[in-house]
């Protein structure tokens, strides 16, 4: 699999995913319905996982890449 998630996108995903996980585990989402708890954990795992791997399957399906494109020619 080729990488399609750039460095700034990876950092943002890691911070947002970690924030979701910390908010959920610390109980800040306590007043919200139970199904939202599961959704928050799934989103956190997805964001941190795609950040760590550098590949987002949703980006692949949509043909998006936030990685810088380097030409094959060396100057």
Order of alpha helices (4+ residues) and beta strands (2+ residues): alpha-alpha-alpha
